[in-house]
């Protein structure tokens, strides 16, 4: 599969960044001639002793009236209503980096190209978006909806795609093998060489890449240096160029390199508490809460010991997280000592905004938070779940396990009207039964080595097997509620076999309160 690169050129990045901020800072006070949101906007930079336009966003003006590199005085004379602001290369670079991270939804390899471009390696991924032309249009439209004018070009190499995106007037998907033809008429300026070098090449009569490529290489290298040929080879695909892809922001992490290895539990707890406060401060600043924490201790002998804890709700409370970590930290074995400790929030969720009750001025949902904190502590030792009702008549199917704080399930019709034991056994236990009549209630029960005398009995309650299930037919069930002489109140079941001559079998299913 041939390599395919998408290049997105954003010629108005600096001006449109200001437009997106909904502000109109300028060198002159606003006039009543137009709305600042729609007036022409430009940024300027200082070059030598001159002030030149750097980025222009003026869609209502004729094309070419204002352009980057134009003297600021000429631009103000042509458009007195022009809003001006100094260029901010650092802010524009940060914005371009955020756009590159945003483009990771299209491909895992995205790189920043210069100060106003992006490169996307879409090899093998264009088919996921309906083809290369559809992907070009989708990327352009997405950037346009975000407020940025972009020209998107697909080509075989990064240099070709970047050069074409700065020379064509509209979006383009160059078929494989036709890049050289599409690039022949591109001006020399697409190589992004220094301004004086471009001016000297133009004085020699070299206007486009085809004329430059036709010249002998050695004289050009002696006169202008190797960077001219390197830029030409990059644009024509003669020189391979790897992409340095951006990486998404790392998980929230706090780390501490210790000047001396620590051995004692008190020292480990102290450092863990400091890491927790540092991590929680970063989480709160980002509006995030930890759902899972990973603690790693790096020993001086090269071994790494790790432990992890989780929370039911996102939390940035260092006191609560410290309680969760306290017991697992006791399992660490420092041996010769830890020289580095790392605490990382490997899973986070946005923290919900805090609402105050009008009467008590306390945080709304405090009870839910307290319950979640309790469940978090219990989950360090055992599994915690909530019983949710299900529309089933068999007792083992009438209740399902649900998350502790999951929304309450509406009760099915008729659910809970019949008496059921507080504790239902996971596996029913076989019983030996003595009854006065074959179909009557038990008089005496034998459970293992224990014998129970029945004082009172209620039942039977008959439950028929589900007729809609496939497979062999099940036996019907007759349930009895029994009060024994020893005190336990039992729920026992008699299984009636399908054959008339088969003896009934008895089981203990649960205990009443």
N, C-alpha and C positions, 0 to 999 in steps of 0.2 A: 504494500500500500504506500503510495507516494505521500510525502509530507505536505500538509496544507496549513497555512497560517492566515489568520484574520488580523488585519491591522485596522484600528479605529483611530482616526486623526480628529482631534478636537481643537479647531483653530480659534475658537472664542472662549477657551476655558477660563482665563482670568476674568474677563468681563462677565461671563455668565455665572461665575462663582459669586460675584457681588450681586448679580440680579437675583440669585436664589436666596441670598441673605435678607432680601426685602429691605435693603437700605440703599441710599443714594448719596454717599459721601462724595463731595466734589470740591474743586478749587474755588468755585464761584457759587454764590447763593442761588438757590433754585428760583426760577422765574415762573410767571403765570402762563407761559406759552404751552405747557404740556404737563402731563402727569409724569412724575419721576419714574414710575414703574414702566412706562413705555418710551421714555426719551432715550436717545442714543447714549450709550455708555461705553467708556473706554478706560483702559489702564495704560500708564506710561512708565517708562524706565529712563534712566540716565545713561547716556553713552558719550564718554568724553565730557565735553561742555555743552552737550545738546540733550534735549528732552524729546524722546521719540515715543510714538504710540506702540504699545506692546500687544494689546488685545482689544478688539473692537466688537461690540454687539449693537448693531444698528440696522435691523432688518427693514425699517421703513425708509431708509435712505437708498439712493441709487447705488448699485454695486460698484465698488472701486472708488467711491468718493472718499471714504476713509479706509485706511489699510495699515497694518502693522509696519513699522519702520518710518512712517510719515512724521514729519516735524510737528511738534505740538502746536506751534504758532500757526502753521498752515491749517491744521485740523480745526482749530478754534475759529479761524477766519472763514472756513468753508461751512462750519456748523456751529454758530454761536451758542446753541442750546445744548451742546455736548456736555455730558456729565463726565468728570475726570477723577481718577483716583490713582495713587501710586501702586505699581504692581507689587504683589507680595509673593515672591517665588516660593517661600517656605509653605505658605498656606495652600498655594496651588499644587505643590508637590504632594502635600498631605491629602488633598482632595483627589488627586490622580491615583494615589495609592489606595484610597478607599474605593474608588471606582474599579480598580483592578481586583480588589477583594470581592466586590460585588459581582464581577464577571466570572468568578469561580463557579457560578451556577451553570455555565455553558461548557466549561472544560477545566480539568484540574491544573492546567499549565497556562498561567497568565503572567505577562511581564510588562513592566512600565517601559515605554519607548520615548526617551528624551523627556522634555517638559510638557508635552501635549499629545502623547500618543499611547496606545495600548496594543500589545501583541498577544493573540490567543492561538495556541496550538490546538487546532480542531481536527487533527488527524484521527480518523475513525469515529468521531463523535457527531459529525454533521448529520448523519442519517437519523439520529435521535430527534432532530428538530425539523425533519421534512426535507433535508437536502441542504447543500451549501448556500444556494441563493436564498432559501427561506431563512437560514440562520443569519445571513448578512442583513436581511431586512428586519429580522427580529431584534438583532443587536442595535441597529440604527434606531428603530422605533422605541426601544426601551430607553436608550440614552436621550432621545428627544422628549419622552414623557418625563424624564428626570430633569429636563431643562437645559440640555446640552446639544449643540449642533455637532454632528459627527459625520465623517465620510468613512465608510467601511469598505475595505477591499480584501479579497481572498486571493492568495497567490501561493507559490511553491516554497518560498524561503522568507525568513523574516525581513531581510533587506529589501527584497522585491516588493513585498506587501507594504512596508513602510514608505518606500519611495513612491509607489503608485498611489497610495492614499493621499499624498501631498501634491500630486500632479493632476489627477483626474478631477472632473467637475461633479461626478455623481458616483454612487456606489457601483461596485464592479466585482464580479466573480470571474477571474481569469481562468480559462480551462488549462489543465496541465499541458505544458509544452508551448504555450503561446505567450508566456510572460515577456520574453525578449522583444517580441513584436509590439506588445502593449507599452513597453518601457522606452522604445527608441526615441519618441518625441518628447520625453519628460525633460524639463529644464534642469540645468545644473544645480539650481537651488535645492532640489530634493535631496542632494547628498549631505546637506547641512554642514558644509565646510565653513571656515571663518569668512567673514564678509569681505575682507581684503583679498583673500584667495579667489573667491567667486568673481569679484570685480576684475582681477587680472585675467582670469580665464575668459571672461566676456570680451575684454579688450583684445584678446588674441583671436576673437571670432568664434569661440566655442560656446554655443548657446544651449545645446542639449546633450544628452548622454550618448547618443549615436555619434555625434561629432567628436566627443571626448574619447570614446572607445576606439575611434579610428586613428588616433594619433599614436606615434611611437611612445612607448612607456618610459624608456630610459630618460629622454630629455625632460619629460614632465616631472619625473621623480627628482632629477637633479635640481630643477628650478623650484618646485613647490613642496617637495618632501614626499615621503611614502604615504602620507595620510590620504592624498588624493586618490591614488590607485587602490588603497585599502577600502575607501568609501565606495569607489566604483565597483570593485569586485563584490562587495557586500550587496550592493543594489542589484547587480546582474546575476547574483547567485553563484559566482565563481569562488566565493569564500564562505565556508561554513561558519555559522554563528549560533552558539547555544543560547537558549533563553534562561534567564535567571528568574524563575517564577516567584511570585509573591506567596507568602504563607499566611493563612488565617491567624488571627490573634491567638496566642497560646492560652491555655487554661489558667485560671487564677492560681498563682503559685507564690509561696513565701519560702525562702531558703536562708539558711544561716551557716556560714563556715566558722567553726569554732577555733579560737587560738590554741586551746588545749583540749585533748579528748576528754569527754565527760563519761563518768561511770555510774554515778549514783542516781537513784530514782528521783530524788529531789531536784537535781540539776536537769534531768530530762523533762520533768514536769514544768520547771521554770522556763526552759527554752521553748517547749511546746506551747505554753501560755503566751509567750511573746509572739510566736509565729501565728497563733490564732488571732490575736488582736491585729496584727499586720494584715493578715488575709481578710478578716472581716471588714476592716476599713476599706480595702480595695473592692470588696463585694458590695458594700453599701454605696460606695461612690458610683459604681456601675449599675446600681439598682437590681442586683442579682442576689440570690440566696443559694447556699450550697445544698445540694441533695446527696452528694457523696464526697467524702474526704479520703485522701490517701496520704498516709504518713510514712516516710522512708527515712531510715537511719543508716548512714554510711560508716561502717567501722573502719578502724585503722588497718585491719588485716585484709581489706578489700571486699568483705561480705556486706551485702545490703539486706537489711531487714525491713519488711513492709507490713503495714496493717491498714485496714479500711473500715470506715463506719458510714452509715447512711442515715438520712432523715426522712420523715414522712412528708413534711412540708419544707419548702425552701427556707433556709435560716441563715442569718448573718449575726446571730447572737453568740459572742465568744463564750459566755458563761454556759449556755446550753451545750454547745459543741465540746467544751472542755469536760463536761460531765460524761458525754458519750465516749470521749477518748481516754478518760481516766483509767478504766479497767483494762482496755486493750494495751495501753502503754505498759502495764505490768508484765505483759508477756514478752517484752523485748529482752534480749540477752546482750548487754553491751560488751562483755568479755574485756578486751583491751581498751574499749572506749569508742564513742562515736565522735567523728571529726566533722561531720556535715549532717544537718537535719533539713528535710524538705517536707513541707505541707502543701498539698495541692487539692484544689476543688475540681475533681475530674468530671463532675456533672453539676450543672447549675440551672436554675429557672428564675425568671423575673420575680422580684418581690412584689406582692400586691400593695397598692397604696394603702396607707393606714388611715382609717376613718374613725373619728371620735364620736362617742355617744353624746347626745345633747345634754342628758341628765347628769351623767357621772363624769363626763370629760375623759373617760377611759377609752382605750382602743377597742373598736368594734372587732368581734371575732377573738377576743382574748381567751374565752373558754375553749374555742377550737384550737388556739395555739397551745394552751396549757395541756389539752388532751393529746395533741400531737407530740408535745415534749415528753409526756408520760409514756406514750406508746414507743417513742424512740428509745427510752431507757429500758422498757420491758423487752424490746426486740434485741437488746444485747444478750439476753439470757434465753429467750424462748420465742416461739412464733406467736404472733398476735393477729387475730382476724375477727371479723364481725359476721354474725349469722344473718343471712338474707333469705326471705321467704321465696319459695318457688311453688308454682301451681301443679302440685303432684299429691296424690292421695297416699302413696306409700311413704312411711315415715323417714326412711333413709334418703329419699329424694325430695322431701318437702323443705329442706334447708340447704343452702349453698354457702360456701365461704366467700366473703367479700373483704375488700380492703377496709381497714379500720375507719377511715374517714370518707369512704365512698358515699355518694348520695343515697338516701334511704329509698328502698324499693317499695312501691305500693303493694299493699297486702292483696293477694288474689282473693277472689270471691270465696267465702266460706273458710278461709284459712284461719286457724286458731280457735275454732268453735269447739273442737273436740279436745278432751284432756290428753295431754302428752307429757311424758316424763321430762324432768329438768335435764337429766343426763341420759343420753342415748349412746349405747355401746357401739364402738366402731365395728366390732365383730360379735354377733350374738353368741351367747354361751349355751351349750346344750344342758338340758335339765332332765333329771329323773322325776317323774310325777306319779303320785297315787291319787286317783279320783274315785268318787263314789259311783259314778256312771261314766260310760265311755265318752260321752260328749259333754259332761258336766265340768264344773270348775275344779281345780286341784284342791286336795285336802292336805297334801304334804309334798314338799319339794326337796330334791336332793341336788345340791350344787357342789361338785367336788367332794370334799370331806364334810361339808356342812349340810345339815338337815333343818328345814324350816317348816313349822306348822302354820297353816293358813287359818287366820281367824275370820276374815271377811273377804269376799270376792265379788267383783262387779264385772259383768260381761256375759257373753262374748260380744265383741265388736268385730264384725266380719269385713275383711278387705279382699276384694276379688283381684286377681292378677290383671295387668294391662292386656286387653284383648288385641290391641293394635300392634304389639311388638312381634317381630319375627322370631323364629326359633322354637324350641320345644315349649309346650305349655307349662306354666308355673303352677305351684300349688296355692290354694286359697289359704288365707290366714284368719285365725280367730284370736283376738287379743283379750286378756283378762287383766284387771287391776286388782292386786292382791295386797292385803294387810297381814303381815306375818307376826307371830308371837314374839319374835326377837326384836321387832322394831322396824326393819326395812320395809318400805312400800315398793313393790316390784311391778314391773310391766312384762308379762310373759306372753308368748305366742305359741299357738298350736298350729302346725302345718298339716293340712288335710291332703293326703296323697290322692292322685287321680284314680288309683285302684281301690275298690271297696274293701279288699281283704288286707290292704297295707296298714300297718299300725301308724298312729299319729306320732309326730315328733314335736317335742317341746323345747323352747329356747327362751332364755332371758334376754330381753331387748333393752331394758333401761330401768332407772331408779327414779321414783318420784321424790319430791322434797319432803 
